[in-house]
């Protein structure tokens, strides 16, 4: 009887430790899923169009600050646009930029890292030279300059950010490929006559999925912050689109009078970035535990 109680206690302790161990994964995943649901359901949840203006009803306060308009639960902005609707559609832009940038940057960086790590020699020298050049460039200044010259279309912003956020993918991929290329299963594939392309895509790349997933979460957070910074500075998403960074910029003159106009998009931006980073940390811990086991 005592042994059963002791066993039950150990199981309970292990469960609590496991929950704490993966608390960041659960919390981060919940935040990201909540924002994703906001973005996907924006057409359904938004009470008004995010672009519909009503100057006679501008700067209406939200209900939690004494507002009386149930049709505008989070109030209206300087042009009378419903703030809840703009926040919901702003989630779409944030996630679209984050996901689009990560997909492009991971493709660029992983390709460079795979080629450099697998072939070595002058190919690796060129790959590392490209990484060094990228690391020598100031991230925000280059983004500002390129977007200012080319334009601030959403596709341009994603392309520019992808061209500046691929270096981590390249460095990690190269490092892992250098370790994998002499492993037994790679040598066996070569002996069986498999082509280099097949080895890279079917033997090496699947073994890189776990670390690259963790890097993708971190770079996604960076991309969202950079888009918000560009929009705040007037070189990102243009009005009347609903970007959280642009909403903060539009309300900066009212920070001492209607601070909720800045606080609401700021809290959402902060929460999403923290959630993505927690998700990345949780994935790293989970994958490290599986590797240790």
MARKOL-375844 format. One record per residue (C-alpha): residue number from 1; x, y, z; residue in three letters. Coordinates in steps of 0.02 Angstrom, whole numbers, plus 50000, padded with zeros to 5 digits. Layout:
BEGIN
+-----+-------+-------+-------+---------+
| num |    px |    py |    pz | residuo |
+-----+-------+-------+-------+---------+
| NUM |     X |     Y |     Z |     ALA |
...
+-----+-------+-------+-------+---------+
***
This chain:
BEGIN
+-----+-------+-------+-------+---------+
| num |    px |    py |    pz | residuo |
+-----+-------+-------+-------+---------+
|   1 | 50000 | 50000 | 50000 |     UNK |
|   2 | 50140 | 50118 | 50046 |     UNK |
|   3 | 50232 | 50077 | 49886 |     UNK |
|   4 | 50077 | 50119 | 49785 |     UNK |
|   5 | 50060 | 50286 | 49872 |     UNK |
|   6 | 50244 | 50322 | 49842 |     UNK |
|   7 | 50225 | 50276 | 49658 |     UNK |
|   8 | 50071 | 50386 | 49643 |     UNK |
|   9 | 50167 | 50531 | 49723 |     UNK |
|  10 | 50311 | 50508 | 49602 |     UNK |
|  11 | 50192 | 50507 | 49454 |     UNK |
|  12 | 50107 | 50666 | 49516 |     UNK |
|  13 | 50275 | 50752 | 49540 |     UNK |
|  14 | 50333 | 50699 | 49367 |     UNK |
|  15 | 50171 | 50764 | 49292 |     UNK |
|  16 | 50194 | 50932 | 49378 |     UNK |
|  17 | 50374 | 50942 | 49320 |     UNK |
|  18 | 50321 | 50898 | 49143 |     UNK |
|  19 | 50187 | 51032 | 49145 |     UNK |
|  20 | 50311 | 51163 | 49206 |     UNK |
|  21 | 50440 | 51103 | 49082 |     UNK |
|  22 | 50323 | 51133 | 48937 |     UNK |
|  23 | 50232 | 51282 | 49011 |     UNK |
|  24 | 50314 | 51402 | 48888 |     UNK |
|  25 | 50264 | 51290 | 48743 |     UNK |
|  26 | 50083 | 51284 | 48799 |     UNK |
|  27 | 50071 | 51469 | 48842 |     UNK |
|  28 | 50161 | 51525 | 48684 |     UNK |
|  29 | 50058 | 51409 | 48575 |     UNK |
|  30 | 49897 | 51472 | 48655 |     UNK |
|  31 | 49943 | 51654 | 48621 |     UNK |
|  32 | 49992 | 51621 | 48441 |     UNK |
|  33 | 49835 | 51518 | 48410 |     UNK |
|  34 | 49728 | 51656 | 48484 |     UNK |
|  35 | 49804 | 51788 | 48370 |     UNK |
|  36 | 49789 | 51669 | 48222 |     UNK |
|  37 | 49605 | 51644 | 48263 |     UNK |
|  38 | 49584 | 51834 | 48270 |     UNK |
|  39 | 49663 | 51849 | 48098 |     UNK |
|  40 | 49566 | 51707 | 48017 |     UNK |
|  41 | 49398 | 51757 | 48093 |     UNK |
|  42 | 49421 | 51944 | 48068 |     UNK |
|  43 | 49286 | 51955 | 47932 |     UNK |
|  44 | 49164 | 51869 | 48052 |     UNK |
|  45 | 49214 | 51951 | 48216 |     UNK |
|  46 | 49240 | 52129 | 48153 |     UNK |
|  47 | 49081 | 52232 | 48188 |     UNK |
|  48 | 49124 | 52356 | 48050 |     UNK |
|  49 | 49237 | 52377 | 47900 |     UNK |
|  50 | 49413 | 52427 | 47956 |     UNK |
|  51 | 49411 | 52565 | 47824 |     UNK |
|  52 | 49238 | 52640 | 47856 |     UNK |
|  53 | 49256 | 52819 | 47917 |     UNK |
|  54 | 49135 | 52923 | 48020 |     UNK |
|  55 | 49209 | 53092 | 48066 |     UNK |
|  56 | 49056 | 53135 | 48170 |     UNK |
|  57 | 49100 | 52990 | 48286 |     UNK |
|  58 | 49289 | 53008 | 48299 |     UNK |
|  59 | 49387 | 52963 | 48456 |     UNK |
|  60 | 49242 | 52877 | 48542 |     UNK |
|  61 | 49311 | 52795 | 48701 |     UNK |
|  62 | 49304 | 52605 | 48726 |     UNK |
|  63 | 49175 | 52529 | 48841 |     UNK |
|  64 | 49303 | 52490 | 48977 |     UNK |
|  65 | 49343 | 52677 | 48988 |     UNK |
|  66 | 49164 | 52735 | 49003 |     UNK |
|  67 | 49113 | 52726 | 48820 |     UNK |
|  68 | 48928 | 52708 | 48784 |     UNK |
|  69 | 48928 | 52639 | 48606 |     UNK |
|  70 | 48904 | 52452 | 48608 |     UNK |
|  71 | 48931 | 52448 | 48420 |     UNK |
|  72 | 49110 | 52509 | 48449 |     UNK |
|  73 | 49168 | 52409 | 48602 |     UNK |
|  74 | 49347 | 52469 | 48584 |     UNK |
|  75 | 49302 | 52643 | 48525 |     UNK |
|  76 | 49350 | 52731 | 48365 |     UNK |
|  77 | 49508 | 52813 | 48300 |     UNK |
|  78 | 49545 | 52989 | 48235 |     UNK |
|  79 | 49442 | 52958 | 48077 |     UNK |
|  80 | 49297 | 52872 | 48163 |     UNK |
|  81 | 49349 | 52697 | 48110 |     UNK |
|  82 | 49303 | 52554 | 48225 |     UNK |
|  83 | 49458 | 52510 | 48325 |     UNK |
|  84 | 49413 | 52329 | 48360 |     UNK |
|  85 | 49394 | 52296 | 48174 |     UNK |
|  86 | 49563 | 52375 | 48137 |     UNK |
|  87 | 49648 | 52275 | 48275 |     UNK |
|  88 | 49577 | 52113 | 48206 |     UNK |
|  89 | 49631 | 52150 | 48028 |     UNK |
|  90 | 49800 | 52208 | 48095 |     UNK |
|  91 | 49828 | 52030 | 48156 |     UNK |
|  92 | 49813 | 51972 | 47976 |     UNK |
|  93 | 49953 | 52087 | 47918 |     UNK |
|  94 | 50066 | 52040 | 48065 |     UNK |
|  95 | 50049 | 51853 | 48036 |     UNK |
|  96 | 50059 | 51869 | 47846 |     UNK |
|  97 | 50222 | 51967 | 47858 |     UNK |
|  98 | 50292 | 51849 | 47988 |     UNK |
|  99 | 50250 | 51688 | 47896 |     UNK |
| 100 | 50294 | 51755 | 47723 |     UNK |
| 101 | 50462 | 51822 | 47781 |     UNK |
| 102 | 50507 | 51661 | 47872 |     UNK |
| 103 | 50464 | 51553 | 47721 |     UNK |
| 104 | 50572 | 51658 | 47604 |     UNK |
| 105 | 50717 | 51682 | 47725 |     UNK |
| 106 | 50721 | 51497 | 47773 |     UNK |
| 107 | 50726 | 51450 | 47589 |     UNK |
| 108 | 50873 | 51567 | 47556 |     UNK |
| 109 | 50971 | 51526 | 47714 |     UNK |
| 110 | 50942 | 51339 | 47711 |     UNK |
| 111 | 50995 | 51326 | 47529 |     UNK |
| 112 | 51156 | 51422 | 47561 |     UNK |
| 113 | 51194 | 51321 | 47718 |     UNK |
| 114 | 51158 | 51155 | 47634 |     UNK |
| 115 | 51272 | 51191 | 47486 |     UNK |
| 116 | 51413 | 51264 | 47590 |     UNK |
| 117 | 51410 | 51127 | 47721 |     UNK |
| 118 | 51392 | 50981 | 47600 |     UNK |
| 119 | 51516 | 51029 | 47464 |     UNK |
| 120 | 51643 | 51125 | 47568 |     UNK |
| 121 | 51792 | 51203 | 47479 |     UNK |
| 122 | 51760 | 51360 | 47378 |     UNK |
| 123 | 51571 | 51334 | 47390 |     UNK |
| 124 | 51583 | 51345 | 47579 |     UNK |
| 125 | 51697 | 51497 | 47565 |     UNK |
| 126 | 51568 | 51586 | 47457 |     UNK |
| 127 | 51429 | 51539 | 47578 |     UNK |
| 128 | 51524 | 51606 | 47728 |     UNK |
| 129 | 51570 | 51763 | 47632 |     UNK |
| 130 | 51386 | 51795 | 47599 |     UNK |
| 131 | 51347 | 51768 | 47784 |     UNK |
| 132 | 51486 | 51889 | 47833 |     UNK |
| 133 | 51421 | 52021 | 47712 |     UNK |
| 134 | 51245 | 52002 | 47781 |     UNK |
| 135 | 51305 | 52016 | 47961 |     UNK |
| 136 | 51399 | 52176 | 47920 |     UNK |
| 137 | 51240 | 52262 | 47862 |     UNK |
| 138 | 51138 | 52361 | 47991 |     UNK |
| 139 | 50968 | 52278 | 47986 |     UNK |
| 140 | 50849 | 52424 | 48014 |     UNK |
| 141 | 50947 | 52552 | 47912 |     UNK |
| 142 | 50957 | 52438 | 47760 |     UNK |
| 143 | 50772 | 52397 | 47773 |     UNK |
| 144 | 50729 | 52581 | 47783 |     UNK |
| 145 | 50838 | 52624 | 47634 |     UNK |
| 146 | 50777 | 52483 | 47521 |     UNK |
| 147 | 50593 | 52506 | 47563 |     UNK |
| 148 | 50611 | 52694 | 47540 |     UNK |
| 149 | 50686 | 52669 | 47366 |     UNK |
| 150 | 50580 | 52525 | 47300 |     UNK |
| 151 | 50413 | 52554 | 47387 |     UNK |
| 152 | 50315 | 52487 | 47533 |     UNK |
| 153 | 50202 | 52357 | 47456 |     UNK |
| 154 | 50175 | 52209 | 47571 |     UNK |
| 155 | 50267 | 52091 | 47453 |     UNK |
| 156 | 50414 | 52211 | 47447 |     UNK |
| 157 | 50422 | 52221 | 47637 |     UNK |
| 158 | 50422 | 52031 | 47651 |     UNK |
| 159 | 50556 | 52016 | 47517 |     UNK |
| 160 | 50668 | 52146 | 47600 |     UNK |
| 161 | 50649 | 52069 | 47772 |     UNK |
| 162 | 50681 | 51895 | 47703 |     UNK |
| 163 | 50841 | 51959 | 47622 |     UNK |
| 164 | 50899 | 52019 | 47793 |     UNK |
| 165 | 50845 | 51876 | 47907 |     UNK |
| 166 | 50917 | 51721 | 47822 |     UNK |
| 167 | 51088 | 51717 | 47905 |     UNK |
| 168 | 51038 | 51613 | 48058 |     UNK |
| 169 | 50962 | 51480 | 47946 |     UNK |
| 170 | 51122 | 51474 | 47843 |     UNK |
| 171 | 51242 | 51464 | 47991 |     UNK |
| 172 | 51144 | 51330 | 48086 |     UNK |
| 173 | 51112 | 51228 | 47928 |     UNK |
| 174 | 51296 | 51232 | 47878 |     UNK |
| 175 | 51353 | 51181 | 48052 |     UNK |
| 176 | 51235 | 51033 | 48058 |     UNK |
| 177 | 51272 | 50976 | 47880 |     UNK |
| 178 | 51458 | 50974 | 47920 |     UNK |
| 179 | 51418 | 50850 | 48058 |     UNK |
| 180 | 51299 | 50745 | 47954 |     UNK |
| 181 | 51389 | 50728 | 47788 |     UNK |
| 182 | 51511 | 50596 | 47852 |     UNK |
| 183 | 51381 | 50495 | 47949 |     UNK |
| 184 | 51355 | 50313 | 47903 |     UNK |
| 185 | 51183 | 50335 | 47823 |     UNK |
| 186 | 51252 | 50471 | 47708 |     UNK |
| 187 | 51400 | 50363 | 47657 |     UNK |
| 188 | 51280 | 50218 | 47627 |     UNK |
| 189 | 51171 | 50328 | 47515 |     UNK |
| 190 | 51324 | 50380 | 47415 |     UNK |
| 191 | 51380 | 50199 | 47398 |     UNK |
| 192 | 51205 | 50155 | 47335 |     UNK |
| 193 | 51226 | 50283 | 47196 |     UNK |
| 194 | 51108 | 50417 | 47261 |     UNK |
| 195 | 51133 | 50588 | 47183 |     UNK |
| 196 | 51189 | 50738 | 47286 |     UNK |
| 197 | 51018 | 50819 | 47265 |     UNK |
| 198 | 50930 | 50664 | 47329 |     UNK |
| 199 | 51047 | 50651 | 47478 |     UNK |
| 200 | 51021 | 50833 | 47522 |     UNK |
| 201 | 50832 | 50827 | 47508 |     UNK |
| 202 | 50791 | 50655 | 47576 |     UNK |
| 203 | 50933 | 50613 | 47695 |     UNK |
| 204 | 51002 | 50776 | 47766 |     UNK |
| 205 | 50859 | 50901 | 47758 |     UNK |
| 206 | 50735 | 50798 | 47863 |     UNK |
| 207 | 50865 | 50792 | 48004 |     UNK |
| 208 | 50870 | 50982 | 48006 |     UNK |
| 209 | 50683 | 51006 | 48029 |     UNK |
| 210 | 50686 | 51021 | 48220 |     UNK |
| 211 | 50820 | 51156 | 48241 |     UNK |
| 212 | 50760 | 51253 | 48090 |     UNK |
| 213 | 50583 | 51257 | 48162 |     UNK |
| 214 | 50649 | 51338 | 48321 |     UNK |
| 215 | 50745 | 51468 | 48220 |     UNK |
| 216 | 50591 | 51502 | 48114 |     UNK |
| 217 | 50490 | 51552 | 48268 |     UNK |
| 218 | 50625 | 51675 | 48325 |     UNK |
| 219 | 50643 | 51753 | 48152 |     UNK |
| 220 | 50455 | 51766 | 48135 |     UNK |
| 221 | 50452 | 51875 | 48292 |     UNK |
| 222 | 50593 | 51982 | 48221 |     UNK |
| 223 | 50501 | 52004 | 48057 |     UNK |
| 224 | 50341 | 52060 | 48143 |     UNK |
| 225 | 50436 | 52187 | 48249 |     UNK |
| 226 | 50530 | 52254 | 48097 |     UNK |
| 227 | 50368 | 52274 | 47998 |     UNK |
| 228 | 50291 | 52367 | 48144 |     UNK |
| 229 | 50446 | 52479 | 48155 |     UNK |
| 230 | 50442 | 52517 | 47969 |     UNK |
| 231 | 50256 | 52556 | 47976 |     UNK |
| 232 | 50283 | 52667 | 48128 |     UNK |
| 233 | 50416 | 52765 | 48034 |     UNK |
| 234 | 50302 | 52787 | 47883 |     UNK |
| 235 | 50396 | 52668 | 47767 |     UNK |
| 236 | 50295 | 52511 | 47797 |     UNK |
| 237 | 50113 | 52471 | 47768 |     UNK |
| 238 | 50023 | 52625 | 47702 |     UNK |
| 239 | 49854 | 52695 | 47757 |     UNK |
| 240 | 49715 | 52646 | 47758 |     UNK |
| 241 | 49780 | 52470 | 47793 |     UNK |
| 242 | 49769 | 52413 | 47973 |     UNK |
| 243 | 49945 | 52377 | 48034 |     UNK |
| 244 | 49977 | 52381 | 48221 |     UNK |
| 245 | 50136 | 52483 | 48195 |     UNK |
| 246 | 50042 | 52606 | 48084 |     UNK |
| 247 | 49902 | 52621 | 48213 |     UNK |
| 248 | 50029 | 52665 | 48347 |     UNK |
| 249 | 50107 | 52795 | 48231 |     UNK |
| 250 | 49939 | 52873 | 48189 |     UNK |
| 251 | 49897 | 52893 | 48374 |     UNK |
| 252 | 50067 | 52954 | 48437 |     UNK |
| 253 | 50007 | 53136 | 48450 |     UNK |
| 254 | 49867 | 53080 | 48565 |     UNK |
| 255 | 49974 | 52980 | 48686 |     UNK |
| 256 | 49933 | 53095 | 48833 |     UNK |
| 257 | 49748 | 53114 | 48792 |     UNK |
| 258 | 49685 | 52950 | 48718 |     UNK |
| 259 | 49825 | 52831 | 48767 |     UNK |
| 260 | 49717 | 52678 | 48735 |     UNK |
| 261 | 49741 | 52710 | 48549 |     UNK |
| 262 | 49924 | 52664 | 48573 |     UNK |
| 263 | 49906 | 52541 | 48715 |     UNK |
| 264 | 49787 | 52421 | 48628 |     UNK |
| 265 | 49892 | 52386 | 48471 |     UNK |
| 266 | 50050 | 52395 | 48577 |     UNK |
| 267 | 49988 | 52261 | 48696 |     UNK |
| 268 | 49936 | 52149 | 48551 |     UNK |
| 269 | 50104 | 52170 | 48465 |     UNK |
| 270 | 50196 | 52136 | 48628 |     UNK |
| 271 | 50089 | 51983 | 48666 |     UNK |
| 272 | 50113 | 51908 | 48493 |     UNK |
| 273 | 50302 | 51929 | 48496 |     UNK |
| 274 | 50314 | 51859 | 48673 |     UNK |
| 275 | 50201 | 51714 | 48624 |     UNK |
| 276 | 50308 | 51670 | 48473 |     UNK |
| 277 | 50467 | 51677 | 48577 |     UNK |
| 278 | 50389 | 51568 | 48713 |     UNK |
| 279 | 50335 | 51446 | 48579 |     UNK |
| 280 | 50512 | 51440 | 48511 |     UNK |
| 281 | 50585 | 51412 | 48684 |     UNK |
| 282 | 50459 | 51275 | 48719 |     UNK |
| 283 | 50497 | 51188 | 48554 |     UNK |
| 284 | 50683 | 51198 | 48591 |     UNK |
| 285 | 50660 | 51120 | 48763 |     UNK |
| 286 | 50544 | 50986 | 48695 |     UNK |
| 287 | 50660 | 50939 | 48553 |     UNK |
| 288 | 50812 | 50941 | 48668 |     UNK |
| 289 | 50722 | 50823 | 48788 |     UNK |
| 290 | 50678 | 50703 | 48647 |     UNK |
| 291 | 50857 | 50707 | 48585 |     UNK |
| 292 | 50921 | 50671 | 48760 |     UNK |
| 293 | 50802 | 50524 | 48777 |     UNK |
+-----+-------+-------+-------+---------+
***
